[in-house]
Every structure is written in structure tokens, then in C-alpha cells.
């Protein structure tokens, strides 16, 4: 699929009710509110031609508008709770834009403010992959986990013992070489997904999910003051390269 004449929507999700680090989405980061960085990154994308901020906060809306995002609506409270699945606000945005503006994108690219070290090239690599694969439902930016899933442990149901998170067996909690396990990955902000997958399947992934791998350093997700400090140090490091 060619990108020519396609409507590609960048959608930034930023609710105001974070409990772990209040108002982390607008925390000061390298001289700007954190949210500003992902707005500016998304605006540098070669593919995104409309950028909307979905937020429940008037304050966030003002910050978003200042740095170049559109705020055609405020996100309803029912899609802004701790328990709200992300797909709900994406679905709300798509339905609102279609019902109120007759706008339906060919692709939606969901990004978050809390991962400020990603680049427009990351977004574009993800978009390019899905545009070149008509069978794919989505593409995600991912980074390799520090420890493979096979090495994850959990506490047994009775609260007494450590067991393998996969097999629930204490024998499988035995240390083993990292090289013996297949690599595993975690999502790292960017999801490019076909709108019909969101609207018809209530999903941000669908079944056929492409991937673009980045380094763990650029996938840091800010959820605490410590994360914020580490991300700023990495930001300075990357700026010097």
C-alpha cells in the first residue's frame, strides 16, 4: 500500500489521573513539558499528516495545543480511569472524528508521552512496515526484555514459595543460562494499527502483528521520578552522539 494520499492519524493518549507519579505527562523534561517531546517527534514523521491529543484534562489540552497537537474533544471520564483499556480511548477518538468530522483515517498511530526517547524514524519504520504488508493488522515498536520470559518467577498461590511464572514449578526456578532461552520483547510506545481492527475487534493489535525493534535505552517508560531522572541522562547522552 502506498502512503500517497493516505490519511494517517497520530493519536497521543494522555490522561491526567496517574497515581504513581501525578501529572507525569507534563512533568518538566529537558526544558519542556514531557508531552511536548512526543508531539514534536510525531510532527517530524514523514507519514503522520494529522496529530490529535486525547486527554481528559483542560491543562493537558492547553499544553498540547501550544506544541502543535489538535484537541478536537476532551476524552470522556469513562475512558480515563485506571482500569480503562487503552483501546477504548482510541476507539472513542476514531468514532468521534468520524461522527463529527466525517474523518476516518487509513491508519492510526498511537503514541504516549511517557517514552520521550523514541524518534520519528521509529514511527516511520513501523508505519512503513504495515503499509507494505496488506495482511498485517498492526505494527508495534518493541525492545528486548532484559530477562527472557522463561526466567520470570512468581510467588506460589499459598504465598510461600517461588515458582516459574510459566510452569508454576519450583524446579523451573533453577538458574539457567540466558543464552538457552529465546529472546522476548515488550511494547515500547508506538502502535500503528488499522482502524477497522480497533473498531471491529476492539483491539490495538489484531492477530497479525509486525514489529520494529529498538534498544532498551530508548524504550524507557517514565512512571516514577527515578525513571524521569534516568531518561534525562539518556537524553543528554543521545544528544551528544
N, C-alpha and C positions, 0 to 999 in steps of 0.2 A: 504494500500500500504506500503510495507517495504521500508526502506531507503537504504537497502543494494544495492550497485551498481548504485544508482541513481545519476544523475548529478544535483547538487543543486547549483545554481549560486547566490552569494551575489552581488548585484549591488548597489553601492553607487552613489548617484546623488549629484554633487557639481558644480553648475555653478558659475562664478566669478562676475556676474553683480548685486549683491544685492544693492538696493538703500537705504534701511532703515539703514543698518549697513554694509558699504563697507567691502568686504573680510571677512565677519563673519566666513566663513567656515575654515579659517586658523588663526582666532584670537587666541591669547595666552589664554590657559585654563589649569590651574593646571599643568603648566610646559611644556606643549606640544601644538602644533597647535590643534585647536578644532577637525579638521578632523581625527587626529591620534587616538582619543578615539574610534570612531565608527569603524575604521579599526581594531583596536586591539580587540574590542568586537566581531566583526563579525568573526575574525580569531579564537576566542575561541569557536565558535559554534560547536556542535557535528555533525551538518548536512551540513553546507556550506562547499563545497570542491573546490570552485573556487571563488575568490573575485576580482571584476573588479570595477574600478572607472570610471564613466562617467563624464568628465569635458571638458569645452571649454578652459581651462587655462593651459599653459605650467608650470606656477608656481605651481598650484594645483597638476598637474601631478607629478612634482618632489617631492612634499610633500607626495603624495600618495604612490609613489614608495619607498620612504625612509622608510615608516612604513609598507610596505608589500602588498600593493594592486597592481594589474596588471593594466596597461594602454595600451591596445592594439590599441586604437584610440583616437583622440580628438573629442569631440562632435561638430557637425556642428552648425554654428551660428543660423540657423533657429530653432533649438531645444533648444536654450539657452537664449531666450528673457524673459522679464517679463510676457509676455502673453502666453508663451508656456505651454501647459498642460503637466503634469509630464509623462503621458503615452507615449508621443512622444519620449522622450529620452530613455525610457525603450524599446519601440518598435524598435528604431534605434539600440540600443545595441544588441538586440536579432537577428535582421536581419543581422547586420554586422558580428556577430560571426558565424552565420550560413553560410553566403555567403563567408566569408574569411577563416574560420577555420573548416567548416563542424561541428560546435559545436552547439547543441541545448539542453538546459537543460531540465530536467523533471520538475523543479520548479525554479522560480526566486524569490529572497527575496530582495525587495527594501528597503534600509535604507538611512537615511540622517545624515549628520554630526552635525546638529543643535540641536539634542536631545541626549546629551552625557551621560545621567544618566541611560539609559537603559542597560540591561545586556544580556549576551549570553543566559542565561536561558529564558529571554523574547523571544528572537529569536527562541530558540529551542521549546518552548511551542507552539508558533504559527505554526512552521513547523510541529511539531508532530500532531497537530490537523488536518491539511489539509491532511497529509499523511494517517491519519486514517479515513478519510471521502471521499470516492471516488466521492460523489455527490457534494462536495463543490468546488467552483471556486476559493476562496481565503480565507485568514485569516488575520485579522488586529489586531495589538496591540492597545488598546484603554484605555482611562481613563474617569472617570465620570466627567461631567461638574459641575462646582460649582453651577450653577443655571440651573434648568431644562429648556428645550426649551420653555415650556408653559409660562414661566415667562419673556421671551425675549420681549423687546419693540423696536419700531422703530418710526421714525418721519413720520407723515402723508404726503401724496403726496403734499399737499399745503404748507408744511414746518411749520405749526403752532402748531400741537398737537402731543402728544404721543399716540400711539395705540399699541395694541398687535401685535407682529410680525406674529402671526399665524392667527388671525381672523380679523386683521385690525380695531378692535373696541376699542374705548377708555374705554368702560365699562370693558373690559377684561384686562385693565392695572391695575385694582384694586389689591392691595397686597393680597396675599393668602399664606397659609402655604406651605412650601417646601414639606412637607410630603404628600400633596394631589396630587402631580404630579409624574408621572413615571420618573425614572432616565433616563437621556440622556447622550451620550458619544461623545467624539471627538477622531479622529485618532491620534495616538501617535507614529509616525515614521514607525514601521515595517509593511510591507505588503508582505505576501507570496502569490504568485499568479501563476496559471498555465499559461505557455507561450501561449497556444492556446487562452486563454481568451484575452491576450494582443494583439496578432496578428490578431485574427479573429473578436474580438468585440471592439477593440480599447479602452480597459478598464483595469483598475488596480484592479477592484473588481469583475466583473461579477455580477450575480444575487444572488448566494448563498454564503454569506459571514460569515465565522466563526469569533470568537473573543477571545482575551486573554486580561483580564482587569488588569491594573497596577494602582498604586497610582498616583494622580495628581502630587505629588512631583517629581516623576521620569519621568513625561511626559512634563517637562518644555521645551519649544521650544525657542531657542535663536534667537531673532530678534532685539535686542537693547542692548546697554551697561548695562542697568539695568537687563535685562534677564541674561546676562553673569555673572554679579555680584551675583545674586540670585542663579544661577546654581552652581557657585563655592562654595558658602556657603553650599548648599545642598550636593555637592560632598564631602566636608570635613566632614559633619555630617554623611553621609553614610559610609565613610572610617573609622570612629571611632566606628561604630557599630559592 
